[in-house]
Amino acid sequence: MASGAMKLLVIGDACSTHVRKRTSILEGLGASCTFLSHRSNEEDDKEGVIVPKFTKHLPWPLSRYRTLFDIASTFHVIRSSRVDFVMVQFAASRLAWLAMIASRKPLAVVAMGGDVLYEEQADLSAAEAELTCLTFRAADVVFAKSPYLAEKLQEMGVEAQRINVCLWGVDPSNFNQNKVEGKILYKDYSLPESAIFVLSPRILQPLYNIDKIIMAMSVVIKNNDNVHLLVAEYHADEKYKEHLINLIENLNLQKYVHFIGSQSTDDMARLYKQVKISVSIPPSDGMPMTVLEAMACGVPNIVSDLPHYRSLLKNNDNVLYASEGARGLANSILRLLSDDEMFNRLRLNGLKFIREQATLPQEAQKVMNVMLQLLASNPSGRKPICWRGIRLFFATIWPAMTPKKLLKR
């Protein structure tokens, strides 16, 4: 089969920038893609996006069974889809579990940090955790975002030959070292042109330790009051943001810490080209796109010292591991700002890493090739129904009615 003939049902968040970009690249390689998502962006063109909520206006008493009707409708959409491959973009979700149960076609799962490392990052019930594992095990191929995640998938029972490491990477048409166009940051904040910007690009939630970065700033500005922290607000937890605002006030950092809202892909690309350092220090992670995006724009990263990263992100080579505690992080920031030799080494090695291992068009072509090979070896692609998956799925909806023995692994 030629890649142009491949039809994909992509199951994931249609509002996710990364998911939409990957799908767009696959379409550029000739695939025909349809989205199945729990939501769609009102501003987007909804053509090709299915949001399975067909029961909003059920009359009473049928409205009491809305959940069952929605499940049945979604099951039917997946089961009857005339596609060659079903691609799940996040395994720890009801749509993913339904795909595992309902799909009669070959199944590809893109493994992220949050669905593989659910014991560290997510609060899943026993049934939800087991369904996530079953989804990975049922997949014909799993694309893991790092070698570390590939190892964890094997520990979950996924056969090694079904796992392919795929960083997905960045689109060089967006993230590059081209001269910045549009907003100039120092003008936005009425700062001198010599202002130095440190960026916190991660989701504004407690997992990402934004509070520790802010506390580090209180030390940084005592040594260099020309440094300013920009905090992105993608998927912001409002209670956490309120906590951060109080922390900023208590540390008297109002002039030095700036919340910058939720940024589009193009705006993030412009941001990276105007900042000096990007900082990302969660206690658990997969392989963050923000680190790759910063690298592609020639911006050095300070990251957590995690085993999750070590096979790809090398300390003092293409990233700098943050020293422990707020004072340690502050010292890491100040060290990178003052050591030109280290700064340039991290910048150049980061750019090399992107060129060699993490450009989206190249990674998407690898994904396409793997799926085409699987289709060639198994053209019918018929898959049996996972009855245990069905029982566990309903356990996530009515846990009180589920026998405890069903949840034993």
Secondary structure, 3 states (H helix, E strand, C coil): CCHHHCEEEEECCCCCHHHHHHHHHHHHCCCEEEEECCCCCCCCCCCCEECCCCCCCCCCCHHHHHHHHHHHHHHHHHHHCCCCEEEECCCCCHHHHHHHHHCCCCEEEEECHHHHCHHHHCCCCHHHHHHHHHHHHHCCEEEECCHHHHHHHHHCCCCHHHEEECCCCECCCCCCCCCCCCCCHHHHCCCCCCCEEEEECCCCCHHHCHHHHHHHHHHHHHHCCCEEEEECCCCCCHHHHHHHHHHHHHCCCCCCEEECCCCCHHHHHHHHCCCCEEEECCCCCCCCHHHHHHHHCCCCEEECCCCCCCCCCCECCCEEECCCHHHHHHHHHHHHHHCHHHHHHHHHHHHHHHHHHCEHHHHHHHHHHHHHHHHHHCCCCCCCCCHHHHHHHHHHHCHHHCCHHHHCC
